[in-house]
Amino acid sequence: MDVLMLSRLQFAAATMFHFIFVPLTLGLSILIACMETAYVRTGNEVYKKMAKFWGKLFLVNFALGVVTGITLEFQFGTNWSRYSMYVGDIFGSLLAIEATAAFFLESTFIGVWHFGWDKLSPKAHAITAWLVAGASNLSAIWILIANGFMQNPVGYVLRNGRAELTDFFAVITNKYAWLEFFHVVPASLLLAGFFIVGISAWHLIRKSNTEFFHKSFNLGISVALVFALFTAAEGHIHGNNLSDTQPAKLAAMESHWETEKQAPMYLLVIPGQNGNHLQALPLPGVLSFLAYNDFNAEVKGLSDFPAADRPPVVISFLSFRLMVGLGTLFILLAGFGFLVRNKLDNYPRLLKVLPFCIPLPYFALWAGWTLTEVGRQPWIVYGLMRTSDAVSPVGGAEVGFTLVLMTLLYALLGAVGIWLMVKLAKKGPEDNTPIQA
């Protein structure tokens, strides 16, 4: 296996592992701030207890996210040094702002939030919770602006053999980056909603602190439903944008080969890298509508792109189908759960199923990022720099060794962290006596 593939695998492994923890941090930070706000507004101790319980899980998750994220950024120097040299003027500044303006603020406010329960007034403590949530999502903004540049490079000029920043405002207002933000953060809230719902359902089955977990369930299922619908709607807008910025990715995720008007979406497709092995049951004009909001619009097919410029079709197609399929399932599950939220005792099967649904949003997010990154190939910066030109001049043995070592270390770290979160989730609130709302 060559250095390029090994470096890709190492970055993919680090990114996917890191992204186990990122979306829960983004989503749960906002929900905990909402819980504290409800406590300040109503004086109801249930909300304070909720913020403390879910806050413990948040802290463990955040710590694991920090550890895995730091090593991920090192790879831009170790594995992708040519990339860093070529676009470091732009990409490096965005990562630097993320670290100094967002991550350090987030870490500081988390310390104040954790140790300030008995030292700050309820209102001041709630403000701190919102500052944590704001800093967490500010960090996401800068990371996604950096990724947005890789997807749709703007605000630069090629000079002295590298890309140099000329318009910082164009970079930070990149439409692609903000569409990513408004897809990733709502999806993270959806994930946090299902996380709360799944754990609450586990306790409700066992009649453990039922009033506490009923209230948690109601919050989680409401958030899950709202943001499942929002994420699906925003995903359509994202697809519209792809038709202009990355038409090859759009064609690959539908395995669409021939340029045509009234382009159909096929319900049954077996994709291949050089053409479909099978396509049947067309829905005329649906792909044109998804791409341009026009059933008669022309959609460019993969055959019009040079073979060297086509993304991996099978991976792009399957990851898109998995993301959309799970997104549809989330709407159905959250919708049904919301309808029966006040009579859960009549639906024990639902309560038994929901804890097993906790991993599903993670799979959907992984699938979405797989489509985002694999569908951009063979470019590391779309249309500007190929991935094969970005890899560091290092030996395959070195990358292979660090890949194995990193995978083993991450597996151990992840096992310990997830074990601790499961233990805390099963334990429930410190005080298991019933709470009167």
N, C-alpha and C positions, 0 to 999 in steps of 0.2 A: 504494500500500500504506500503511495507516494506522500510527500510532505503536505501537499495541498489537501488531500482527503483526510489525513490524520488531523491536520489543523482545523478543518471543518468539523470533524467529529468532536474534537476537544471543545471547540467553542459552542457547538450545539449542546453537548452534554452539560457544560457549565451553565449555559443560558437556561435550558429547560429545568435544571435542578434549582437554580436561583429563582425561577419563575413559579416554583411551588409556593414560595413565601411572599413574593411581591404583591399579587392581587389581593390576598387576604389582608395584608397591611394597609393597602389603599382603601379597601371597602370597609373593613372593620373599624378603622380609625374614625371614619365619618359616622358610623352607627353608634360607636361608643360616645362620641360627642353629642349625638342626638339623645342618647339615654341620659347623659348628665344635664342637658338642657331641659329635658322633661322633668328631671328631679328638681331643678331650680325653680321651674315654673309651677309645679304642683306640690312640692314638698313630700311627694310619695317616696318612701324609703325603698320601694321595690326597684325603682329606676337606678338609685344609687348602688344597690346591691347588684343589679344587672351590669352596670358599668365596671364594677370591681371584678366580677366573675369573668366577663368576656375580655376585660382588660388584661387579666393574667395570661390568657391564651394569646392575646395580641402581643404581649411582651416577649414570650417565647418565640413566636413566629417572627417578630421583628429582629431579634438577635440572630436567628438563623439566616434571615435575609441579608443582614449586614455582612456576615462572614462570607457567604457565598458570592455576594456582589463585588467585594473588594478583589478577590482573585479573578473574577471575570474581566474587570477593567485592565488588569495586568496583561492580559493576552493581546491587547492592541500593541503592546511593545514587544512581547516575546514571540508571538505567532504571526502578527500582522504588521510588522514594522514598516514595510513598504507602503502599506495603506496609511499608516500614521504619518509618514514622511510626506505623502502626496496630498492629503487633505487635513493634516493636523492643525493647520491655521484656522480651520473652521470647526472641525469635529472636537479638537482638543479644548477649544475655548468653551464649548457648550458643556463638556464634561466637567471642566473646572468650575463653571458657574453652578452646576448641579451640586457639586461637593461642598462648595463654600457658602452658597446662598440657600441651599435647601437641606442637604443631608445633616450638616452640623446644627442647623436650627432645629431640625426634627429630633436629633439625638438629645439636644439640650432640653427641649420642651418635654420630651418623654421622661427625662430624669425628674423634672419639676412635677410633672403629672403623677409619676409613681410615688414619689416621696412626699407629695404635698397634700395628701388627703386630710391630715389632721392639722395642717399648718396654714392652709389657705381657706378663705371663705368658699361656700358652695359655688357662688357666682364666679369668683376668680379661678377656681379649679375647673369649672366648665369652660371658661375662656381658654385655659391652658389646653384642654382637650381639643378644642377647635383649632388652636395653633398647631398641635400635633398633626391633626388631620390636614390642615392647610399646607404645612411643610412637607408632609408625605406626598401629597398630590402635586405640590410645586416641583418636587424631585422628579415625579413622573413626567411633568411637562417638559423639563429640560432633556431628559433621556429620550422622550418621543420626538422632540425637535431634532435631536441628533440623528435619530433613526429616520425621521422624515427627510432629512437632507440626503441620506443614503438612498431613499426611495425616489426622491424627486429633487435633485440638486438645483439650488437657486442661490443667488447672491454671491457669486464667485466669478473669478476670471482666471484663465490659465496663463501663468507667468513663471518663467524660470523653471519650467518642467514640473510645476506643481499647481494645485488649486489654491488661490489666495482669496481671502474674504474681501469683498467690496461693498456688500450691502447687508449689514447685520439685521436690519429691520425686515428685509425680504426673507432671511433665514428664519427668524422667530415668528413670522406670520405665514409661513409655508402652509398652504391649505392641506396638504397631505398629512403633515404632522398633527394638525388640529383635528382632522378626521380620525386619526389614530387615537388621539387623546379621548375624544368623545365616543370611541368604541371600547377602548381598554378600561377606562375608569368605570363606566356603567356596567361593563361585564364583571369588573371586580366587585362592585356592589351586589350584583346578582350572585356572585360566588359567596360573598360574605353572608348574604341572605340565606342561601341554602346551607351554609356552614352552621348558622344559628338554628335553622329549622331542623337539620338532621340531628344535632346534639339534643335539642329540646324534645324532639320526638322520642329519642332513646330514653330520656328521663320520664316522659309522659307515659310511655308503655309501662314503666316500673312504678308509676304513681309516686315519683320522687319529686318533692317540692313543686307540686302541680301548678300552684298559682304563679310562682315565679316563671316556670317554663311555658306556661300558657301565654303569659305576656311576651316572653321572648319569641315564642313561635309566631304570634300575631305580628310582631314587628318584622321578623325575618321573612315571613311569607309575603307580606305586603311589599317589602323592598324587592324581593325576588321577582314578583309579578310585574311591578312597574318597570324595572330595569331589564327584564327579559324582553318586554315589548319595545322599550326604547332602543336596546341594542340591536334588535332585529330591524327596526326602522332605520337606524343610523347605518347599519350594514348595507342597506340598499343604496343610500347616498354614497357610501364608500365605493360601492361597485360602479356607480355612475362616474366617479372620479377616476377609477382605473381605466375606463375607456379612453380617457385623454392622456393620462400620465404613464400607464403601463399596459398597453393593449395586449402585449404578449402574455402577461400574467392573467388578464381577463380571459383570453382564449384558452390558456392552459387549464384554468380552474373549471372550465366547462368542456374541455377537450373538444374545442370547436376548431375545425380544420379548414373549411372553405369559406372565403369571404362572400357574404351574401346579405341581401336585404330580407326583412322579415325572418331573421335568423331564429330557428327553433331551439327549444330546450328539449333534449331527449330524456325521457324518464328511465330508459334502460341503456346504459353505456358501459362497454368494456374498453377502457382507454389503452393506448399504446404510445410509445415515444415517436413513432412515425406514422400514426394513423390509428383510428379506432378499429378494434377487432369486431365490435358489434355496436350498433346503435339502432334503437327502435323506440316506438311510441313517442313521436315528436309532438310538441306543443308549439304550433306555428307562432312566430313573432315574440315569444316569451323572452328569449335571450336578448333580442333587440330592445324590448321594454326594460329589462333589468339593466342594460348598459346605458340606454339613452332616454328612457321614459317615452319611447316611441316604438310602437309595434312594427313600423315600416323601416326603421333605421338600418343602415348597413353596419355589420359587425365584421371586423377584420379577422381572418382565420390564421391558424398557425402555419399553413402552407405558404403564406406570404412573407414569413420571416425566415431568414437563413437558418439552417439547421443548427449552426453554432450559437445562434442567439435565442434559441427556444429554451424555456425553463424545463425542468424535469416534469413531464406532463402527468404521469401517473400519481406522483406524490402530491402535486398541486391539486389535481382532481379529487383524490380521496380525502385530503385534509379539508378541502372546502365542503365536501359532502358530509363529513363527520361533524364539522362545526355547525352547519345549517341544520342537520338532523338533530343534534343535541339541543340547539337553540329552540327548535320547535317543541321538543320534549319538555324543556324548561317552562315554556309558556303554558303547556297543558298541565303539567304538574303544579306549577305555582297557581294557575287559575283555579284548579280543583281544590287545592289546599286552602286558598283564600275563601272560597265559597263555603267550606265546611269548617272554617277555623274555630267557630264557636260551639261546635258539636263533634269534637274530635273523638270522644269516647265511642261514638257510633261507627268509627272508621279505623279499627285497630290495624287492619292490613296496611293502610296508608302510613300509619305511624311506624310500622315495622319496615316498610320499604324506604322511607325517607333517609334514615342514617346511611344506607348504602348509596344514596344519591350524592353524598358529599363529594366524592372524587369526580363526578361527572363534569362540573364546571371547569375543573382543572384540565380535563381532557379536551374540552371545547376551546379553552384558551391556548393550550399547546397546539391544537390543530390550527387555530387562527394564526399563531406566530409561525408555524411551519409553512403555511400558505404565504404569509408575508415575506419570509426570508428565502425560502426555496423558490417561490414564484418570481423573485427578483433576479435569480441566476440567469445567465452566467456573470452578472454584474455585482460587484460589491457596492459600487455607487452607480446607480442605474444610468446607462448610456455614457458613462464617464470613465470608469475604471473596472476592468474585469477582475474577478476574484482570483484568478490564476496569477495575476500580476501583483497582487497585494500581499502574498505570503512571505514570511521572513526567510532569509537565506540560511536555514538551519537544517540539520540532518534529520532524516526520518526516525532514526533510533531515539534521538533526544525527545522528539514530540511523542513518539509511541510510549516511551517510559513515563513521561509526565502525564499522558492521558490515562494510563493504567493507575498510576499513583493517585491522581486527582479523583478518578472514579471510585477507588476504594475509600479514600478519605471522605468524599462526599456521601458515600453510602453509609459509612459509620456515623457521620455527623447527622445525616437525615434520619437514620434509625433511632438515634438517641433523642433527637428533637421531637420527632413524631410520637415516640413512646411517651415522652413527657407531656405532650399536648393531649394525648389520649387519656393519660392518667388524670390530668387536671379536669378534662371534660367529663369523665365518668364520676369524679368525686363530687362535682357540682359546687354550689356556693358553700362557703365555710359553715354557715349556719343553716342547717337543713330543717329548721322549724318552719311551720307554715307562716306565710306573710299575708296580712290582710291589706288589700289594695285600698 
